[in-house]
């Protein structure tokens, strides 16, 4: 009798374990292409650890999950041919339907692409600069020394994952992130239009692009995978192609100011403009709506904005908004080894080269640049009325972004 009970108990426990195993397996790889061979990844056979890779460095659970997730490689290792053909059909010159894009306008003029050799050298140089300063103990900035495990989940919400192509993109606001998010939606097929995945990035409405429910981010892993989330993040960081795009930090600030405070933006008016106008321009009894404020000529000045950034009280209330938060705080470049570093200043060339390296250039093209994009040459005019001491403090605040990503120190703005 005792043996029969033990047997039944064993069957029940094994059944529960198998159900849990199937849930974990299906949730992670049921529709995912875990090992797609981009130019950055080395091909390997299913379930086989490549020679020379230090899998022993992983905890047992990491090794178990890695082998488990790789078990469906054969059936999921490429995009179905029919889908690929459909995406190619949607990759022609897009029709601009979004109001903002119509107003701002696109630059469809042709650009002379850098050849592959130049692009390869450029990437080597950018990555070398980043890694050298991350390893340089004499160059310090907040959070530099912490490990990936020390980064809170809420700080990983800018890492967007595409399991179908094995890509991770860290988006930086005001650095073409709207269009890169559109590209990620097309690649991951995470959004449907009348039951069919979007195939043309510019067809995706802007309000859907920035909807947090549209993208799978690292921040969501803990809700989906619980205690396995960090292990899965590490595996994907090791196996996937990781990229980000950056921009001259001061020019990015100008762009953020133009976008959020020179245009009527109700959310930013209430959250940021009203406090700035009260604190730095001594205004009281301000209108409750941005349209009323603009009608009365009440607008945040660039000087108000810089004061807000430098005010030590600002971050005691809340972290910087993502539109002016430093890139090192958004993307953690000293904790994450990025395979590709693009720059807005060379956006067209970098984007074309990256899509080629990812082997998706036949599926889509990156949307063109805006004609009226904020230019680096505007810095002198924008900062002309900002006191020298403020400019110097502002540089210290964003120095890590300048140094890590190879932007020259703006000496002309930091001296009399």
ROTORVEX-859864 format. One record per residue (C-alpha): x, y, z; residue in three letters. Coordinates in steps of 0.02 Angstrom, whole numbers, padded with zeros to 5 digits, always signed. Layout:
XYZAla ...
END
This chain:
+00000+00000+00000Unk +00142+00118+00046Unk +00232+00080-00117Unk +00074+00120-00217Unk +00056+00288-00130Unk +00238+00330-00161Unk +00218+00283-00343Unk +00063+00393-00363Unk +00153+00537-00275Unk +00302+00517-00390Unk +00190+00521-00543Unk +00105+00679-00480Unk +00271+00767-00444Unk +00344+00718-00613Unk +00185+00779-00700Unk +00193+00947-00610Unk +00377+00966-00654Unk +00343+00926-00838Unk +00199+01052-00845Unk +00311+01188-00771Unk +00449+01141-00892Unk +00330+01154-01040Unk +00267+01324-00981Unk +00443+01394-00964Unk +00494+01318-01130Unk +00344+01379-01228Unk +00343+01552-01152Unk +00523+01579-01202Unk +00544+01494-01369Unk +00373+01442-01432Unk +00378+01581-01562Unk +00554+01646-01538Unk +00711+01623-01643Unk +00837+01616-01504Unk +00996+01591-01605Unk +00981+01685-01768Unk +01151+01706-01848Unk +01181+01890-01871Unk +01352+01956-01918Unk +01391+01970-01733Unk +01346+01793-01679Unk +01438+01632-01711Unk +01334+01488-01782Unk +01322+01332-01678Unk +01227+01170-01681Unk +01070+01150-01576Unk +01108+01106-01396Unk +01296+01114-01422Unk +01403+01238-01328Unk +01533+01318-01440Unk +01713+01276-01400Unk +01804+01409-01303Unk +01646+01483-01227Unk +01655+01484-01039Unk +01486+01409-01001Unk +01554+01349-00834Unk +01549+01531-00780Unk +01359+01523-00784Unk +01264+01463-00631Unk +01180+01293-00655Unk +01011+01374-00688Unk +01087+01481-00827Unk +01160+01328-00912Unk +00996+01235-00895Unk +00895+01379-00969Unk +01020+01408-01109Unk +01013+01227-01164Unk +00826+01222-01144Unk +00799+01378-01249Unk +00915+01318-01386Unk +00825+01153-01411Unk +00706+01219-01545Unk +00839+01299-01654Unk +00804+01196-01809Unk +00621+01235-01820Unk +00641+01420-01775Unk +00806+01471-01854Unk +00739+01577-01996Unk +00595+01690-02044Unk +00466+01601-02152Unk +00494+01638-02335Unk +00318+01702-02362Unk +00335+01828-02221Unk +00503+01887-02290Unk +00428+01918-02461Unk +00284+02015-02386Unk +00402+02124-02286Unk +00505+02161-02441Unk +00349+02219-02530Unk +00321+02345-02391Unk +00497+02414-02395Unk +00475+02536-02538Unk +00472+02724-02511Unk +00336+02747-02380Unk +00187+02860-02391Unk +00193+02985-02248Unk +00026+02988-02159Unk +00069+03047-01984Unk +00035+03231-01951Unk +00198+03263-01859Unk +00299+03183-01998Unk +00205+03289-02125Unk +00244+03448-02029Unk +00427+03409-01996Unk +00460+03334-02167Unk +00579+03198-02219Unk +00742+03215-02311Unk +00731+03090-02454Unk +00890+03154-02538Unk +01019+03022-02572Unk +01171+03009-02460Unk +01338+02939-02510Unk +01358+02786-02400Unk +01523+02747-02317Unk +01595+02587-02381Unk +01591+02434-02269Unk +01775+02446-02225Unk +01756+02624-02162Unk +01603+02576-02062Unk +01692+02428-01986Unk +01838+02537-01933Unk +01718+02665-01863Unk +01634+02534-01754Unk +01800+02468-01693Unk +01852+02644-01642Unk +01688+02684-01554Unk +01689+02522-01456Unk +01873+02542-01412Unk +01841+02717-01343Unk +01693+02657-01240Unk +01783+02505-01168Unk +01942+02601-01128Unk +01851+02733-01025Unk +01741+02603-00941Unk +01901+02515-00887Unk +01993+02676-00840Unk +01989+02689-00651Unk +02037+02873-00656Unk +01879+02917-00751Unk +01730+02904-00636Unk +01545+02943-00642Unk +01393+02884-00542Unk +01345+02700-00561Unk +01502+02659-00662Unk +01568+02527-00542Unk +01409+02430-00513Unk +01377+02263-00597Unk +01232+02216-00710Unk +01151+02126-00562Unk +01152+02289-00465Unk +01045+02379-00594Unk +00863+02389-00534Unk +00732+02317-00652Unk +00650+02486-00677Unk +00813+02552-00751Unk +00808+02418-00886Unk +00649+02480-00968Unk +00744+02554-01117Unk +00809+02385-01176Unk +00689+02322-01310Unk +00703+02139-01360Unk +00665+02059-01530Unk +00672+01870-01506Unk +00633+01834-01688Unk +00798+01906-01748Unk +00901+01902-01588Unk +00916+02091-01568Unk +00917+02205-01416Unk +00898+02393-01441Unk +00925+02522-01305Unk +00825+02673-01355Unk +00881+02850-01313Unk +00747+02985-01333Unk +00790+03123-01457Unk +00907+03006-01551Unk +00792+02940-01689Unk +00712+02824-01562Unk +00537+02839-01637Unk +00594+02765-01801Unk +00706+02635-01721Unk +00558+02580-01615Unk +00458+02566-01776Unk +00594+02456-01850Unk +00591+02344-01695Unk +00401+02328-01710Unk +00416+02274-01892Unk +00554+02148-01853Unk +00470+02073-01699Unk +00295+02079-01776Unk +00234+02140-01606Unk +00094+02248-01679Unk -00040+02203-01805Unk -00136+02309-01930Unk -00303+02225-01968Unk -00230+02058-01917Unk -00070+02076-02019Unk +00100+02129-01948Unk +00161+02301-02001Unk +00289+02290-02140Unk +00326+02473-02169Unk +00396+02567-02017Unk +00316+02733-02064Unk +00143+02654-02071Unk +00147+02629-01883Unk +00054+02772-01795Unk +00162+02871-01675Unk +00045+02841-01527Unk +00071+02653-01546Unk +00259+02671-01563Unk +00279+02745-01389Unk +00147+02636-01307Unk +00242+02535-01177Unk +00133+02382-01206Unk +00196+02370-01385Unk +00374+02320-01340Unk +00453+02178-01241Unk +00581+02261-01128Unk +00698+02192-00997Unk +00595+02282-00866Unk +00450+02165-00906Unk +00552+02006-00882Unk +00529+02001-00694Unk +00339+01998-00713Unk +00347+01861-00845Unk +00488+01751-00782Unk +00504+01791-00597Unk +00666+01729-00521Unk +00728+01668-00692Unk +00722+01845-00765Unk +00902+01894-00730Unk +00968+01729-00794Unk +00871+01750-00957Unk +00930+01930-00975Unk +01111+01874-00960Unk +01088+01736-01088Unk +01007+01854-01211Unk +01139+01987-01182Unk +01271+01855-01220Unk +01186+01786-01376Unk +01091+01931-01454Unk +01156+02080-01553Unk +01147+02236-01445Unk +01145+02413-01515Unk +01108+02593-01469Unk +01116+02763-01552Unk +01187+02917-01467Unk +01203+03103-01501Unk +01305+03254-01447Unk +01239+03278-01269Unk +01215+03467-01280Unk +01128+03456-01449Unk +01014+03321-01378Unk +00966+03441-01238Unk +00923+03577-01364Unk +00819+03453-01462Unk +00727+03398-01304Unk +00691+03578-01258Unk +00625+03619-01433Unk +00514+03465-01436Unk +00441+03476-01261Unk +00434+03661-01221Unk +00426+03757-01385Unk +00279+03652-01448Unk +00115+03640-01355Unk +00132+03485-01248Unk +00002+03470-01112Unk +00092+03335-01012Unk +00260+03423-01008Unk +00180+03591-00973Unk +00094+03525-00817Unk +00235+03413-00755Unk +00385+03522-00793Unk +00345+03694-00867Unk +00234+03755-00725Unk +00364+03715-00589Unk +00503+03792-00694Unk +00405+03952-00725Unk +00367+03967-00540Unk +00542+03929-00479Unk +00650+04018-00605Unk +00539+04153-00683Unk +00441+04200-00526Unk +00272+04176-00609Unk +00117+04144-00504Unk -00063+04099-00546Unk -00011+04012-00705Unk -00143+03947-00828Unk -00188+03765-00807Unk -00178+03725-00994Unk -00031+03744-01113Unk -00137+03829-01246Unk -00187+03966-01124Unk -00006+03987-01067Unk +00060+04000-01245Unk -00080+04123-01287Unk -00023+04232-01142Unk +00159+04219-01197Unk +00208+04113-01047Unk +00340+03991-01106Unk +00488+03909-01022Unk +00651+03986-01080Unk +00806+03884-01120Unk +00886+03970-00970Unk +00745+03906-00859Unk +00773+03731-00927Unk +00961+03735-00890Unk +00929+03799-00714Unk +00808+03656-00688Unk +00940+03528-00742Unk +01072+03603-00628Unk +00958+03627-00478Unk +01006+03495-00346Unk +00824+03491-00291Unk +00769+03421-00459Unk +00829+03243-00438Unk +00783+03239-00256Unk +00604+03245-00316Unk +00622+03118-00459Unk +00753+03054-00582Unk +00779+03154-00741Unk +00647+03127-00872Unk +00707+03007-01007Unk +00717+03147-01136Unk +00861+03229-01044Unk +00925+03086-00937Unk +01106+03042-00975Unk +01136+02897-01095Unk +01246+02806-00970Unk +01095+02801-00853Unk +00976+02742-00989Unk +01082+02609-01073Unk +01218+02559-00947Unk +01361+02550-01074Unk +01491+02496-00946Unk +01383+02349-00890Unk +01319+02297-01062Unk +01441+02257-01201Unk +01359+02337-01353Unk +01398+02262-01523Unk +01353+02419-01621Unk +01360+02603-01574Unk +01271+02717-01696Unk +01271+02906-01696Unk +01136+03027-01752Unk +01269+03130-01838Unk +01298+02984-01958Unk +01123+02910-01943Unk +01091+02866-02126Unk +01256+02777-02151Unk +01254+02691-01981Unk +01074+02632-01999Unk +01102+02559-02172Unk +01259+02469-02113Unk +01174+02401-01956Unk +01024+02331-02051Unk +01147+02249-02171Unk +01244+02170-02027Unk +01082+02109-01950Unk +01037+02033-02120Unk +00869+02121-02123Unk +00909+02251-02255Unk +00802+02154-02379Unk +00654+02163-02261Unk +00645+02350-02234Unk +00737+02514-02247Unk +00766+02637-02107Unk +00654+02791-02121Unk +00745+02946-02184Unk +00805+03092-02079Unk +00700+03243-02035Unk +00746+03396-02138Unk +00739+03515-01990Unk +00836+03410-01865Unk +00925+03508-01729Unk +01103+03538-01788Unk +01267+03543-01692Unk +01304+03713-01768Unk +01162+03786-01665Unk +01252+03761-01498Unk +01338+03931-01493Unk +01175+04026-01520Unk +01075+03924-01395Unk +01204+03938-01258Unk +01252+04120-01292Unk +01142+04186-01150Unk +01184+04045-01029Unk +01312+04101-00897Unk +01484+04021-00913Unk +01474+03943-00740Unk +01311+03857-00787Unk +01386+03790-00948Unk +01533+03718-00852Unk +01418+03636-00725Unk +01310+03567-00865Unk +01462+03490-00948Unk +01509+03402-00786Unk +01331+03336-00775Unk +01343+03259-00950Unk +01531+03231-00958Unk +01517+03041-00955Unk +01410+03043-01113Unk +01535+03155-01202Unk +01684+03048-01154Unk +01613+02872-01170Unk +01545+02903-01344Unk +01690+03003-01413Unk +01613+03177-01423Unk +01741+03318-01409Unk +01732+03431-01259Unk +01646+03594-01317Unk +01791+03706-01268Unk +01714+03858-01353Unk +01566+03849-01233Unk +01669+03818-01077Unk +01789+03965-01087Unk +01768+04154-01087Unk 
END
